[in-house]
Amino acid sequence: MKEMQAIETSQPTTVAPPPPAVVHSRQLGAQLSGSMSFSSQMSKEDEEMSRTALSAFRAKEEEIEKKKMEIRERVQAQLGRVEEETKRLALIREELEGLADPMRKEVALVRKKIDSVNKELKPLGHTVQKKEREYKEALEAFNEKNREKVQLITKLMELVGESEKVRMKKLEELSKNIDSIH
């Protein structure tokens, strides 16, 4: 019994195709609507192609930016490893020089000071980059507000000029009315 049910459920069901009259009427309707709206369809297709191209471009830009960030992170990791290896090699060099160099203590002291200064420089460099970004953003905002101010001043000058013309016209009319009374 179970085998019978399995056989029945495993057989694909087929859907009958639509009658030829329905297919013909669909094709005729598509041809009529296609010929009537060819130009609008072309512009819609152009818009769609433009949107698709823009979307593809944005996706590529995002992919490039993502890869760029990944590479930047890998470079930073490599730089960290290189820095550690540099320190290790510096220690080895100190030991080698210490065997022959009578001023090794002074050299070692100066190298330690250089390493210390390098450690202090790194966060300062990051701070400088951050401040430069903040400065650029602030400058951009300042320039935008300044442009807005110039536009508003121009509009104000136009309004004041129009207002003066209207008031002078009214004064002339009032003056004519007074003259006509005498």
Phi, psi and chi 1 to 4 in degrees:
 res  aa     phi    psi   chi1   chi2   chi3   chi4
   1 MET       -  -45.7 -178.2   77.9  171.1      -
   2 LYS   -65.1  -36.7  -71.8 -178.2 -176.9  179.1
   3 GLU   -63.6  -37.9  -68.3  174.1   -1.0      -
   4 MET   -65.0  -42.8 -170.3   75.2  149.4      -
   5 GLN   -65.3  -40.8  -72.4  174.8  -16.8      -
   6 ALA   -63.3  -40.2      -      -      -      -
   7 ILE   -66.6  -41.6  -69.0  172.0      -      -
   8 GLU   -65.7  -41.6  -71.9  176.2    4.6      -
   9 THR   -78.0  -21.7   57.0      -      -      -
  10 SER   -84.6  -13.0   66.2      -      -      -
  11 GLN   -78.1  133.2  -67.6  178.5   -9.0      -
  12 PRO   -71.3  146.3   24.3  -30.0      -      -
  13 THR   -95.0  140.0   57.1      -      -      -
  14 THR  -108.8  144.8   56.9      -      -      -
  15 VAL  -105.3  131.9  177.2      -      -      -
  16 ALA   -71.7  138.7      -      -      -      -
  17 PRO   -68.6  155.1   22.4  -28.3      -      -
  18 PRO   -66.0  153.4   17.9  -23.6      -      -
  19 PRO   -61.3  152.9   -0.3    0.7      -      -
  20 PRO   -57.4  -33.4  -20.6   27.5      -      -
  21 ALA   -64.1  -39.4      -      -      -      -
  22 VAL   -67.0  -43.4  172.2      -      -      -
  23 VAL   -61.5  -44.7  171.3      -      -      -
  24 HIS   -63.1  -43.0  179.7   68.1      -      -
  25 SER   -67.3  -34.4   66.9      -      -      -
  26 ARG   -65.3  -44.2  -74.6 -177.6 -172.2  162.9
  27 GLN   -64.0  -43.0  -70.2  172.9  -14.6      -
  28 LEU   -62.9  -43.8 -176.4   61.0      -      -
  29 GLY   -62.7  -40.3      -      -      -      -
  30 ALA   -65.6  -39.1      -      -      -      -
  31 GLN   -66.4  -44.4  -72.8  173.4   -8.3      -
  32 LEU   -63.9  -48.8  -72.9  175.2      -      -
  33 SER   -66.9  -32.0   66.5      -      -      -
  34 GLY   -68.4  -40.5      -      -      -      -
  35 SER   -74.1  -31.8   62.9      -      -      -
  36 MET   -74.9  -33.2  -69.4 -172.4  -42.4      -
  37 SER  -116.1   36.5   64.4      -      -      -
  38 PHE   -62.2  -46.6  178.7   71.8      -      -
  39 SER   -69.0  -40.9   61.8      -      -      -
  40 SER   -69.8  -31.8   66.3      -      -      -
  41 GLN   -68.0  -39.2 -172.8  177.2   18.5      -
  42 MET   -63.5  -43.7  -73.6  -57.4  -68.5      -
  43 SER   -67.6  -34.8   65.0      -      -      -
  44 LYS   -66.4  -38.7  -73.2  178.1 -175.1  175.9
  45 GLU   -66.0  -39.6  -72.3  176.3    1.7      -
  46 ASP   -63.5  -43.1  -71.1  -12.8      -      -
  47 GLU   -62.4  -43.8  -74.2  178.5   15.4      -
  48 GLU   -63.0  -42.2 -175.4   61.1   32.0      -
  49 MET   -62.9  -41.6  -74.8  173.9   53.7      -
  50 SER   -62.7  -44.4  -64.1      -      -      -
  51 ARG   -63.9  -40.7  -85.5 -173.1 -111.7  149.8
  52 THR   -64.1  -44.7  -57.8      -      -      -
  53 ALA   -63.3  -42.6      -      -      -      -
  54 LEU   -64.2  -41.5 -176.6   59.0      -      -
  55 SER   -63.2  -42.9  175.1      -      -      -
  56 ALA   -63.9  -41.7      -      -      -      -
  57 PHE   -61.3  -44.7  174.2   76.0      -      -
  58 ARG   -63.2  -41.5  -74.7 -176.1 -178.3  149.1
  59 ALA   -62.2  -43.2      -      -      -      -
  60 LYS   -62.9  -42.7  -75.7  -68.7 -175.6 -175.1
  61 GLU   -60.4  -43.1  -76.6  -65.0  -44.4      -
  62 GLU   -64.4  -40.5  -70.7  173.7    4.5      -
  63 GLU   -63.5  -43.0 -178.5 -179.4  -22.6      -
  64 ILE   -63.2  -43.5  -71.5  169.3      -      -
  65 GLU   -63.5  -39.8 -167.9   61.4   32.5      -
  66 LYS   -63.7  -46.1 -176.3  179.3  175.2 -175.8
  67 LYS   -64.2  -38.6  -74.8 -175.9  179.1 -177.6
  68 LYS   -60.4  -43.2 -168.4  168.6  132.8 -177.0
  69 MET   -66.0  -39.8  -69.3  -58.3  -66.8      -
  70 GLU   -62.2  -44.0  -70.5  173.2    2.8      -
  71 ILE   -65.7  -40.7  -70.4  171.5      -      -
  72 ARG   -60.3  -42.0 -174.8  175.0  -71.9  146.9
  73 GLU   -65.1  -41.2  -70.0  171.8    3.1      -
  74 ARG   -65.0  -38.6  -72.0 -174.1    3.8 -140.7
  75 VAL   -64.1  -42.4  165.7      -      -      -
  76 GLN   -62.1  -41.3  -73.5  -65.0  -17.8      -
  77 ALA   -63.6  -43.3      -      -      -      -
  78 GLN   -62.2  -41.7  -74.8  -75.2   29.7      -
  79 LEU   -60.9  -39.5  -74.1  174.5      -      -
  80 GLY   -61.9  -43.8      -      -      -      -
  81 ARG   -66.1  -40.9  -79.8 -175.2 -118.3  131.0
  82 VAL   -62.3  -41.2  166.6      -      -      -
  83 GLU   -62.0  -43.0 -170.4  175.4  -21.6      -
  84 GLU   -62.7  -43.5  -70.3  174.6   13.9      -
  85 GLU   -65.0  -36.8  -70.5  -60.7  -39.2      -
  86 THR   -62.0  -43.3  -57.2      -      -      -
  87 LYS   -61.5  -44.6  -72.0  178.2 -174.7  177.3
  88 ARG   -61.6  -44.9 -157.6  174.0  116.0 -125.0
  89 LEU   -64.8  -35.8  -70.8  172.9      -      -
  90 ALA   -63.7  -40.6      -      -      -      -
  91 LEU   -63.7  -41.8  -71.0  173.5      -      -
  92 ILE   -63.1  -42.9  -68.2  170.2      -      -
  93 ARG   -62.7  -40.3 -175.0 -174.2  -47.3  144.2
  94 GLU   -58.8  -43.7  -78.7  179.4    5.8      -
  95 GLU   -63.0  -42.3  -70.1  177.4   13.4      -
  96 LEU   -64.6  -45.0  -77.2  173.0      -      -
  97 GLU   -68.8  -32.2  -71.0  175.7   -2.5      -
  98 GLY   -61.9  -24.7      -      -      -      -
  99 LEU   -70.6  -34.0  -63.7  174.5      -      -
 100 ALA  -113.8  -24.8      -      -      -      -
 101 ASP   -92.7  121.9 -169.6   -0.5      -      -
 102 PRO   -72.8  -17.8   21.6  -27.3      -      -
 103 MET  -100.9   25.5  -62.5 -174.4   69.9      -
 104 ARG   -60.3  -33.6   68.0  177.7 -176.9 -164.1
 105 LYS   -63.7  -44.2  -70.3 -178.9 -177.0  177.1
 106 GLU   -65.9  -42.3  -69.1   83.6    7.8      -
 107 VAL   -62.6  -45.2  169.8      -      -      -
 108 ALA   -62.1  -40.3      -      -      -      -
 109 LEU   -63.0  -44.9 -177.3   62.8      -      -
 110 VAL   -64.5  -41.0  169.9      -      -      -
 111 ARG   -63.3  -40.4  -77.8 -160.3  177.3  122.4
 112 LYS   -63.5  -38.7  -75.0 -178.6 -177.7  177.7
 113 LYS   -65.6  -40.1  -73.8 -178.5 -179.1  178.7
 114 ILE   -62.5  -44.8  -70.5  171.9      -      -
 115 ASP   -60.7  -41.6  -73.1  -18.2      -      -
 116 SER   -62.8  -44.8  173.8      -      -      -
 117 VAL   -64.7  -40.2  169.1      -      -      -
 118 ASN   -59.4  -41.7  -85.0  -20.9      -      -
 119 LYS   -63.3  -36.6  -72.9  178.2 -176.3  176.4
 120 GLU   -72.9  -32.8  -67.1  171.4   12.0      -
 121 LEU   -68.7  -35.9  -81.9  175.0      -      -
 122 LYS   -57.1  -54.9 -161.6  172.4 -166.8  177.5
 123 PRO   -65.8  -31.0   12.9  -19.5      -      -
 124 LEU   -65.2  -38.0  -70.2  173.8      -      -
 125 GLY   -62.4  -41.8      -      -      -      -
 126 HIS   -63.9  -40.4  -68.9  -58.8      -      -
 127 THR   -62.8  -42.5  -57.4      -      -      -
 128 VAL   -60.8  -45.3  166.1      -      -      -
 129 GLN   -61.7  -42.3  -71.1  175.5  -11.3      -
 130 LYS   -63.8  -45.0 -178.7 -179.5  175.3 -174.2
 131 LYS   -65.4  -37.2  -64.8  -67.5 -178.3 -177.7
 132 GLU   -63.1  -42.4  -76.8  176.3  -14.5      -
 133 ARG   -61.8  -46.1 -105.5 -174.9  -82.2  122.8
 134 GLU   -61.9  -40.3  -70.6  173.4   -0.4      -
 135 TYR   -62.1  -45.6  168.7   75.8      -      -
 136 LYS   -61.6  -42.4  -73.3  177.8 -176.3  176.1
 137 GLU   -64.7  -43.6  -69.3  170.2   -1.3      -
 138 ALA   -64.8  -41.5      -      -      -      -
 139 LEU   -63.7  -40.1 -178.4   62.3      -      -
 140 GLU   -64.1  -44.1 -166.7  174.7  -57.7      -
 141 ALA   -63.5  -41.8      -      -      -      -
 142 PHE   -60.6  -48.1  172.7   79.2      -      -
 143 ASN   -62.0  -39.4  -72.6  -24.2      -      -
 144 GLU   -62.9  -45.9 -179.6   62.4   32.1      -
 145 LYS   -65.1  -36.1  -75.1  -63.2  178.1 -174.7
 146 ASN   -65.2  -42.1 -150.3   17.6      -      -
 147 ARG   -62.0  -41.7  -76.2 -169.7  -70.2  -88.2
 148 GLU   -61.8  -40.8 -175.7 -180.0  -19.1      -
 149 LYS   -61.9  -44.4  175.4 -175.3  163.4 -172.2
 150 VAL   -61.7  -41.7  167.8      -      -      -
 151 GLN   -62.7  -41.6  -70.6  173.8  -13.1      -
 152 LEU   -66.6  -39.9  -70.1  171.6      -      -
 153 ILE   -63.7  -41.6  -71.4  172.3      -      -
 154 THR   -61.2  -45.0  -56.2      -      -      -
 155 LYS   -62.4  -42.0 -178.7   68.8  175.6  174.7
 156 LEU   -60.3  -44.5  175.7   64.9      -      -
 157 MET   -61.6  -41.0  -63.6  -61.4  -75.5      -
 158 GLU   -62.7  -45.9  -69.9  173.5    5.1      -
 159 LEU   -64.1  -41.9  -69.4  172.9      -      -
 160 VAL   -63.4  -42.8  166.9      -      -      -
 161 GLY   -61.5  -44.6      -      -      -      -
 162 GLU   -64.3  -41.6  -72.9  178.4   29.6      -
 163 SER   -62.1  -43.0  174.0      -      -      -
 164 GLU   -63.4  -40.8  -72.8  176.1   -3.8      -
 165 LYS   -61.9  -44.8  -74.3  179.1 -172.7  175.6
 166 VAL   -64.3  -43.7  168.4      -      -      -
 167 ARG   -65.7  -39.4  -70.8 -169.7  -57.0  171.9
 168 MET   -65.0  -38.8  -74.2  -58.4  -71.3      -
 169 LYS   -63.6  -44.1 -166.6  173.6 -175.5 -179.0
 170 LYS   -63.0  -42.3  -71.9  -83.2 -172.1 -169.6
 171 LEU   -62.9  -40.1  -75.2  172.9      -      -
 172 GLU   -64.4  -40.6  -73.4  175.1   13.1      -
 173 GLU   -63.4  -44.0  -72.4  176.1   10.9      -
 174 LEU   -63.2  -40.0  -71.4  174.1      -      -
 175 SER   -63.7  -41.9  178.0      -      -      -
 176 LYS   -64.2  -39.0  -75.0  180.0 -175.5  175.9
 177 ASN   -63.6  -40.3  -75.8  -17.5      -      -
 178 ILE   -66.3  -42.8  -69.3  173.6      -      -
 179 ASP   -64.8  -35.8  -72.4  -16.8      -      -
 180 SER   -73.0  -23.2   67.5      -      -      -
 181 ILE   -72.2  -35.0  -67.1  173.9      -      -
 182 HIS   -79.8      -  -69.9  -54.2      -      -
